[in-house]
């Protein structure tokens, strides 16, 4: 269905319906995992249950792509790298609050902006666009730090 120049609300509705069917659809699970049967090694000490350290966060920031698309907060990896000496106390304080479950409502942190990037110069219908999700950089710091914990 081609989008004709016209009512913006109509265009929004068409795009929302198209991507809701693709992104927001829940499918029945055909298979499940038997985690016990996989015999994965178990952690002897609860590494994921310890506070974030400044060294861990600095390592994550070092690995952040410098100029990847910013999230809704507008921050890129370059911001964290260049301004670390200025922002480190605030970032560590925020991470400490998150660790201590004093993070408050996380709806802003969990939110994302979805931007539609045209796949070609002749993009006319919803399928001609690629959705890109822009998440907050602070959420990225948390998830990347948890992934890198040894």
NUMAR-634389 format. One record per residue (C-alpha): residue number from 0; z, x, y negated. Coordinates in steps of 0.001 Angstrom, whole numbers, plus 500000, padded with zeros to 6 digits. Each point is the difference from the previous one (the first is absolute). Example, Ala and Ser with C-alpha at 12.3 -4.5 7.8 and 13.67 -1.06 7.14 Angstrom:
! NUMAR-634389
{k=0 | Z=507800 | X=512300 | Y=504500}
{k=1 | Z=499340 | X=501370 | Y=496560}
***
This chain:
! NUMAR-634389
{k=0 | Z=500000 | X=500000 | Y=500000}
{k=1 | Z=498836 | X=501655 | Y=496792}
{k=2 | Z=502212 | X=499822 | Y=496930}
{k=3 | Z=498080 | X=498668 | Y=497028}
{k=4 | Z=500986 | X=500736 | Y=496440}
{k=5 | Z=502236 | X=497139 | Y=499025}
{k=6 | Z=503526 | X=498781 | Y=500311}
{k=7 | Z=502466 | X=502893 | Y=500478}
{k=8 | Z=502494 | X=497773 | Y=501836}
{k=9 | Z=497260 | X=499040 | Y=502469}
{k=10 | Z=499206 | X=503674 | Y=500592}
{k=11 | Z=503688 | X=500797 | Y=500485}
{k=12 | Z=500288 | X=497186 | Y=502545}
{k=13 | Z=496980 | X=501181 | Y=501987}
{k=14 | Z=501211 | X=503610 | Y=500062}
{k=15 | Z=503590 | X=499006 | Y=500840}
{k=16 | Z=498864 | X=497798 | Y=502898}
{k=17 | Z=497642 | X=502662 | Y=501373}
{k=18 | Z=502557 | X=502831 | Y=500001}
{k=19 | Z=502912 | X=497752 | Y=501069}
{k=20 | Z=498101 | X=499218 | Y=503194}
{k=21 | Z=499467 | X=503712 | Y=500670}
{k=22 | Z=503212 | X=501616 | Y=498734}
{k=23 | Z=502510 | X=497199 | Y=500288}
{k=24 | Z=499113 | X=498728 | Y=503443}
{k=25 | Z=502429 | X=500395 | Y=502860}
{k=26 | Z=498513 | X=500396 | Y=503441}
{k=27 | Z=501692 | X=499336 | Y=503293}
{k=28 | Z=501077 | X=503203 | Y=501714}
{k=29 | Z=498068 | X=500560 | Y=503220}
{k=30 | Z=502140 | X=502885 | Y=501257}
{k=31 | Z=503509 | X=501270 | Y=499440}
{k=32 | Z=501558 | X=503417 | Y=500377}
{k=33 | Z=502632 | X=500736 | Y=502628}
{k=34 | Z=501802 | X=502714 | Y=498049}
{k=35 | Z=502389 | X=500852 | Y=502849}
{k=36 | Z=497097 | X=500703 | Y=502346}
{k=37 | Z=498525 | X=502503 | Y=497559}
{k=38 | Z=503082 | X=502190 | Y=500503}
{k=39 | Z=499884 | X=501343 | Y=496459}
{k=40 | Z=502602 | X=502590 | Y=499042}
{k=41 | Z=503043 | X=498597 | Y=498238}
{k=42 | Z=501642 | X=501467 | Y=496945}
{k=43 | Z=503423 | X=501424 | Y=500766}
{k=44 | Z=501164 | X=499899 | Y=496409}
{k=45 | Z=499140 | X=497240 | Y=497551}
{k=46 | Z=497706 | X=501988 | Y=497716}
{k=47 | Z=498568 | X=496929 | Y=498335}
{k=48 | Z=503479 | X=498907 | Y=499021}
{k=49 | Z=500833 | X=502908 | Y=497724}
{k=50 | Z=499587 | X=500108 | Y=496216}
{k=51 | Z=496803 | X=501293 | Y=498424}
{k=52 | Z=500190 | X=503617 | Y=498867}
{k=53 | Z=498399 | X=501488 | Y=496920}
{k=54 | Z=498164 | X=502498 | Y=502208}
{k=55 | Z=498444 | X=497180 | Y=502063}
{k=56 | Z=498855 | X=498193 | Y=496870}
{k=57 | Z=498578 | X=503190 | Y=498469}
{k=58 | Z=498030 | X=500611 | Y=503211}
{k=59 | Z=498610 | X=496468 | Y=499907}
{k=60 | Z=499039 | X=500354 | Y=496338}
{k=61 | Z=498301 | X=503314 | Y=500769}
{k=62 | Z=497843 | X=498176 | Y=502579}
{k=63 | Z=499082 | X=497053 | Y=497740}
{k=64 | Z=496314 | X=499919 | Y=499052}
{k=65 | Z=499788 | X=500989 | Y=496343}
{k=66 | Z=497608 | X=497395 | Y=498638}
{k=67 | Z=499823 | X=497241 | Y=502586}
{k=68 | Z=499785 | X=496509 | Y=498483}
{k=69 | Z=503283 | X=499080 | Y=498331}
{k=70 | Z=501924 | X=496964 | Y=501156}
{k=71 | Z=501232 | X=497148 | Y=497818}
{k=72 | Z=502547 | X=502373 | Y=498477}
{k=73 | Z=497186 | X=502286 | Y=498770}
{k=74 | Z=501425 | X=503210 | Y=501472}
{k=75 | Z=497941 | X=502557 | Y=501922}
{k=76 | Z=501072 | X=503046 | Y=501978}
{k=77 | Z=499324 | X=502130 | Y=496924}
{k=78 | Z=502685 | X=498120 | Y=498053}
{k=79 | Z=502656 | X=500757 | Y=502631}
{k=80 | Z=498927 | X=503650 | Y=500332}
{k=81 | Z=499850 | X=500768 | Y=496280}
{k=82 | Z=503062 | X=497995 | Y=498965}
{k=83 | Z=502277 | X=500713 | Y=502984}
{k=84 | Z=502508 | X=502051 | Y=497994}
{k=85 | Z=500352 | X=497098 | Y=497540}
{k=86 | Z=500031 | X=497064 | Y=502445}
{k=87 | Z=501674 | X=501476 | Y=503086}
{k=88 | Z=503512 | X=498708 | Y=499198}
{k=89 | Z=498704 | X=496459 | Y=499430}
{k=90 | Z=497814 | X=500080 | Y=503112}
{k=91 | Z=502842 | X=501362 | Y=502150}
{k=92 | Z=502368 | X=497381 | Y=498575}
{k=93 | Z=497530 | X=497220 | Y=500812}
{k=94 | Z=499528 | X=501366 | Y=503531}
{k=95 | Z=503771 | X=500204 | Y=500442}
{k=96 | Z=500305 | X=496341 | Y=498941}
{k=97 | Z=497280 | X=499067 | Y=502474}
{k=98 | Z=501792 | X=501926 | Y=502769}
{k=99 | Z=503311 | X=498286 | Y=499178}
{k=100 | Z=498303 | X=496576 | Y=500047}
{k=101 | Z=500612 | X=499559 | Y=496282}
{k=102 | Z=496324 | X=499635 | Y=499227}
{k=103 | Z=500134 | X=496427 | Y=498781}
{k=104 | Z=497058 | X=497708 | Y=500553}
{k=105 | Z=497080 | X=501972 | Y=501363}
{k=106 | Z=497282 | X=497489 | Y=499139}
{k=107 | Z=498635 | X=502225 | Y=497215}
{k=108 | Z=500021 | X=503063 | Y=502236}
{k=109 | Z=498391 | X=498145 | Y=502891}
{k=110 | Z=497320 | X=498459 | Y=497808}
{k=111 | Z=496523 | X=501422 | Y=499770}
{k=112 | Z=496912 | X=499445 | Y=497922}
{k=113 | Z=496798 | X=499451 | Y=501900}
{k=114 | Z=496933 | X=501208 | Y=498160}
{k=115 | Z=496488 | X=499150 | Y=501141}
{k=116 | Z=497605 | X=502954 | Y=499914}
{k=117 | Z=496288 | X=499160 | Y=500240}
{k=118 | Z=498328 | X=501554 | Y=503048}
{k=119 | Z=496696 | X=500203 | Y=498115}
{k=120 | Z=498539 | X=499388 | Y=496556}
{k=121 | Z=498704 | X=496637 | Y=501204}
{k=122 | Z=503355 | X=498508 | Y=500999}
{k=123 | Z=499718 | X=496221 | Y=499714}
{k=124 | Z=502066 | X=498420 | Y=502764}
{k=125 | Z=503568 | X=500669 | Y=501174}
{k=126 | Z=498867 | X=502024 | Y=503032}
{k=127 | Z=498305 | X=502449 | Y=497619}
{k=128 | Z=503418 | X=501207 | Y=498803}
{k=129 | Z=502581 | X=502278 | Y=501619}
{k=130 | Z=503645 | X=499079 | Y=499372}
{k=131 | Z=502210 | X=502928 | Y=499033}
{k=132 | Z=503772 | X=499548 | Y=500015}
{k=133 | Z=501921 | X=501814 | Y=497285}
{k=134 | Z=503690 | X=500355 | Y=500848}
{k=135 | Z=502818 | X=501395 | Y=497902}
{k=136 | Z=500455 | X=503761 | Y=500145}
{k=137 | Z=503766 | X=499679 | Y=500575}
{k=138 | Z=499345 | X=498047 | Y=503195}
{k=139 | Z=497642 | X=502772 | Y=501068}
{k=140 | Z=502754 | X=502583 | Y=499443}
{k=141 | Z=502390 | X=498046 | Y=502209}
{k=142 | Z=497560 | X=499414 | Y=502846}
{k=143 | Z=498572 | X=503528 | Y=499966}
{k=144 | Z=503491 | X=501515 | Y=499980}
{k=145 | Z=501061 | X=497842 | Y=502956}
{k=146 | Z=496838 | X=501044 | Y=501876}
{k=147 | Z=500660 | X=503697 | Y=499436}
{k=148 | Z=503658 | X=500039 | Y=501040}
{k=149 | Z=500480 | X=502414 | Y=502875}
***
